[in-house]
Amino acid sequence: MNLLQLKNVSRRFGALTALNNISLSVEQGELRAVIGPNGAGKTTLFNLISGFFPPSDGEILFEGAPIGAVNPAALVKKGIIRTFQITEVFLSLTVYENLRVAVETAMGLNIRPWISRGLRAAINRRVDELMDIVNIAPKAHRIVGEMSHGDQRVVEVGIALSRQPKLLLLDEPTAGMGDEETNHMTGLIRSLNKAQKISILFIEHDMNIVFGVADRITVLDNGTMLAEGNAAEIAANPRVQSAYLGAAA
């Protein structure tokens, strides 16, 4: 079943065409990568899907309903959750406190002056669950600002999961990480997709990760759709090799 569909979508900024006539779909349960050179239109694509810009032309559908004019906050409620290249966490709080704030916000409790004992227990259970899912429970009481960049990104993913995403948008999830952190994040992405059944669309420059993780790959170049397929098809595509893979080699 199509979870997300883009039909002939374009986005212009004055005389600049950032995306031109893009059509793609993300199936329920799919793990899809978006690749392409700098300036290919990847971030603009994410901005359209997450509601930061409306398309200039074309239509975006989520679960069959048009979302091209829906604002980011409303899309979060529909289940489209995005993480950014710059880590979005409270650096002065612990891992546990970051996730607690996220869970309380997701449950609509952060504006209440008082929370019952039962609700507090439910919040604590959900925080514990999130820490187990992203495998960071041993660091629950660490101050996030004192942790590595990779661990901060893991906390950010945990925060995103507090909103129970149907579609998770990951913007360069392994950028700036060492090998061990990259392996942890890559394993987490696989687990979220396979074990937690979350559909994932991610931007990534590391081709080893893309080819090793993604079910399907979309290649953008100069705002246009250059190719689409599985890892073997993309690796063997001469147009992709010329525009991107060859240049990266």
RACORUR-V246935 format. One record per run of one state. SS is the DSSP state (2 for helix, 1 for strand, 0 for the rest). FROM is the first residue (numbers start at 1). LEN is the number of residues. If there is no record, write none. Layout:
SS	FROM	LEN
SS	FROM	LEN
This chain:
0	1	1
1	2	12
0	14	2
1	16	12
0	28	3
1	31	5
0	36	6
2	42	8
0	50	7
1	57	6
0	63	2
1	65	2
0	67	5
2	72	7
0	79	1
1	80	4
0	84	10
1	94	1
2	95	12
0	107	10
2	117	17
0	134	3
2	137	3
0	140	3
1	143	1
2	144	3
0	147	2
2	149	13
0	162	5
1	167	5
0	172	7
2	179	16
0	195	4
1	199	5
0	204	3
2	207	7
0	214	2
1	216	6
0	222	2
1	224	6
0	230	1
2	231	6
0	237	1
2	238	11
0	249	1
